[in-house]
Amino acid sequence: MARAIWNGVVIAESDYVVVVDGYRYFPRDSVDSAFLRESDHRSVCGWKGTARYYSVVVDGAVNRDAAWYYPAPKAGAAAVQDRIGFWRGVTIEKDAADRPRFRDRLRRRRDASPAPASDASEAGPGSVRDLDDSNLESATGGHWTLVDFFAPWCGPCRAFHPVFDEIAAAHVGAVQFARCNVDVAPAASSAIGILSIPTLVLFDPRGNEAHRITGVPSRRDFERLVANAEERAQASVPARD
């Protein structure tokens, strides 16, 4: 359960929060509209569209333009449709157990409709491993792993594949790269909450989601994510004498 809190008051609460560009977006119906006041502020994102804003008002205190939403997001940003994001001091709290819960959901879905055993081999240095319902859980544990969730019929997904493969080949080492076709991994895609493709999900060594990018990222943003993952992976490795 995620909660948005400001001035000591919970203004939003939901189990169905999506992460886009590092921000958590709450379903609109999970946000208490009594704390929102329409603002005339606007901003434009190149791939999500035009954002409109709310000021957050609690007990007479005003946090100007602290919430935003996309009334008509672009096609690649469908994940933020009918959702509200927060910043400017609004605290987002999550129960400690929330991150790993997708693994329990994955097991339940997989047990209800077992997937055939995967014949995908382990990825070699610089290569991208193919994942599905049968091996995603095991493949995203023990190391930092960046997974590209896609579908073969998705044009933006196909256009991004060469960039993903190139970056994977150029960053051999601390981070593993994998690709998951949502059409052949319905249990994993549903359990992780893949609402739009392509979606990149970074998993930490415990198999918990550490970061998510929905839509095709710019090359700069993608390389920044990989660099950040490498830094975090190297920081977690004990120094040798």
C-alpha positions in Angstrom: 0.0 0.0 0.0 1.4 3.4 -1.0 0.4 6.6 0.6 0.9 10.3 -0.3 1.2 12.4 2.8 1.5 16.2 3.3 1.3 18.3 6.4 0.6 15.1 8.4 -2.5 14.1 6.4 -2.9 11.1 4.0 -4.2 12.6 0.7 -3.9 9.5 -1.4 -3.7 5.7 -0.7 -3.6 2.8 -3.1 -2.2 -0.6 -3.9 -2.1 0.2 -7.6 0.5 2.8 -8.0 2.6 3.0 -11.2 6.2 4.4 -11.4 7.0 6.6 -14.4 10.2 8.6 -14.7 10.9 7.9 -11.0 7.5 9.4 -9.8 4.6 7.4 -8.4 1.2 8.0 -9.9 -1.9 7.2 -7.9 -5.3 6.2 -9.5 -7.4 9.4 -9.5 -10.2 7.7 -7.4 -7.6 6.9 -4.7 -6.8 10.6 -4.2 -9.0 12.7 -1.8 -10.1 15.5 -4.0 -11.0 17.6 -0.9 -7.3 18.4 -0.6 -6.8 19.5 -4.3 -7.3 22.9 -5.8 -7.1 23.4 -9.6 -4.0 25.4 -10.7 -3.4 27.3 -13.9 0.1 26.0 -14.1 1.0 23.8 -17.1 4.1 21.9 -18.3 4.9 19.9 -21.4 6.8 16.5 -21.5 8.1 15.4 -24.9 6.7 11.9 -24.6 3.9 12.1 -22.1 2.1 15.3 -23.2 0.8 18.4 -21.4 0.4 18.2 -17.7 -2.1 20.2 -15.6 -1.5 20.9 -11.9 -3.3 21.0 -8.6 -2.2 22.8 -5.4 -2.4 20.6 -2.3 -4.3 22.3 0.6 -4.3 20.9 4.1 -5.6 22.7 7.1 -5.3 26.0 5.4 -1.7 25.4 4.3 -1.1 25.5 0.6 1.5 23.6 -1.4 1.4 25.2 -4.8 1.4 23.0 -7.9 2.4 19.9 -5.8 0.2 17.5 -7.8 -0.1 17.0 -11.5 -1.9 14.8 -14.1 -2.1 14.3 -17.9 -5.6 14.8 -19.1 -4.7 13.4 -22.6 -1.4 11.6 -22.4 0.3 10.5 -25.5 0.1 6.9 -26.7 3.4 5.8 -25.2 2.4 7.2 -21.8 -1.0 5.4 -21.4 0.2 4.2 -17.9 -0.5 7.7 -16.4 -4.0 8.0 -17.8 -6.4 8.9 -15.0 -3.6 9.1 -12.5 -2.1 11.8 -10.3 1.5 12.3 -9.3 3.0 14.3 -6.4 6.2 16.2 -5.6 7.3 19.4 -3.7 7.5 17.8 -0.3 4.6 15.4 -0.6 5.9 12.2 1.1 5.3 8.9 -0.6 5.3 6.1 1.9 5.2 2.4 1.1 4.8 -0.6 3.3 8.1 -2.5 3.5 6.5 -5.6 2.1 5.0 -4.0 -1.0 7.9 -4.4 -3.3 8.3 -8.2 -3.0 4.6 -8.9 -3.2 4.6 -9.2 -7.0 6.6 -12.4 -6.6 3.8 -13.9 -4.5 1.3 -12.8 -7.1 3.5 -14.2 -9.8 3.6 -17.6 -8.0 -0.2 -17.7 -7.6 -0.8 -16.8 -11.2 1.8 -19.3 -12.5 0.5 -22.1 -10.2 -3.1 -21.4 -11.5 -1.9 -21.7 -15.1 1.5 -23.2 -15.3 3.7 -22.0 -18.1 5.9 -24.6 -20.0 9.5 -24.7 -18.8 11.6 -22.2 -20.6 14.4 -23.4 -22.9 16.1 -20.0 -22.8 19.7 -20.3 -21.9 21.7 -18.2 -19.6 22.8 -14.9 -21.2 26.4 -14.7 -22.1 28.5 -11.6 -21.6 26.9 -8.6 -23.3 23.9 -10.6 -24.5 20.2 -10.2 -23.7 18.4 -13.1 -22.1 14.8 -14.0 -23.0 12.5 -14.4 -20.1 8.9 -15.7 -19.6 6.6 -16.8 -16.8 8.7 -19.8 -16.0 12.1 -18.1 -15.4 11.5 -14.4 -14.7 11.5 -14.9 -10.9 14.8 -16.9 -10.8 16.5 -14.6 -13.4 15.8 -11.4 -11.5 17.5 -12.6 -8.2 21.1 -12.4 -7.1 22.1 -9.5 -9.3 21.0 -6.2 -10.7 18.8 -6.9 -13.8 17.3 -4.6 -16.3 14.3 -6.1 -18.1 12.7 -4.7 -21.3 9.0 -5.7 -21.3 7.7 -5.6 -24.9 5.4 -7.2 -27.5 6.5 -8.2 -31.0 3.6 -6.2 -32.5 4.6 -3.0 -30.8 6.3 -0.6 -33.2 8.0 1.5 -30.5 9.2 -1.7 -28.8 10.8 -3.0 -32.0 12.4 0.4 -32.7 14.0 0.4 -29.2 15.4 -3.1 -29.4 18.6 -2.2 -31.3 19.4 0.5 -28.7 18.8 -1.9 -25.8 21.0 -4.5 -27.4 23.7 -2.0 -28.1 23.8 -0.7 -24.6 23.8 -4.2 -23.2 26.8 -5.1 -25.3 28.6 -2.0 -24.1 27.9 -2.6 -20.4 29.2 -6.0 -19.7 29.6 -6.7 -16.0 27.6 -5.6 -13.0 24.2 -5.4 -14.6 22.4 -8.1 -16.5 20.0 -7.4 -19.4 16.9 -9.3 -20.3 13.8 -9.0 -22.5 10.3 -10.3 -21.7 7.5 -10.7 -24.3 4.3 -9.8 -22.4 2.3 -12.0 -24.8 4.1 -15.1 -23.6 4.5 -14.0 -20.0 0.9 -12.9 -18.9 1.4 -13.9 -15.3 4.6 -12.0 -14.8 3.3 -8.9 -16.7 0.2 -8.8 -14.6 1.9 -9.4 -11.3 4.5 -6.7 -11.9 1.8 -4.3 -13.2 2.9 -3.8 -16.8 0.2 -1.4 -18.1 2.0 -0.1 -21.2 4.8 -1.2 -23.4 7.7 -0.8 -23.7 8.4 -0.7 -20.0 11.9 -1.0 -18.5 12.1 -2.4 -15.0 15.3 -2.5 -13.0 15.4 -5.3 -10.3 17.8 -5.2 -7.4 19.6 -8.4 -6.3 16.7 -9.4 -4.0 14.4 -9.4 -7.0 12.6 -6.2 -5.9 11.7 -3.4 -8.3 14.2 -0.6 -7.9 13.1 1.7 -10.9 10.8 1.8 -13.8 10.5 3.7 -17.1 7.3 3.5 -19.1 7.5 4.3 -22.8 10.6 4.6 -25.0 13.3 6.4 -23.1 15.7 8.8 -24.7 19.1 7.2 -25.2 20.5 9.7 -22.6 17.9 8.6 -20.0 18.5 5.0 -20.7 22.3 5.3 -20.3 21.8 7.3 -17.1 19.6 4.5 -15.7 22.2 1.9 -16.6 25.0 4.0 -15.1 23.0 4.4 -11.9 22.4 0.6 -11.8 26.1 -0.1 -12.2 27.0 2.3 -9.5 24.6 0.7 -7.1 25.8 -2.8 -8.0 29.4 -1.9 -7.5 28.6 -0.2 -4.2 27.0 -3.4 -2.9 30.1 -5.6 -3.7 32.4 -5.9 -0.7 35.9 -4.6 -1.3 38.7 -7.1 -1.6 41.9 -6.9 0.5 
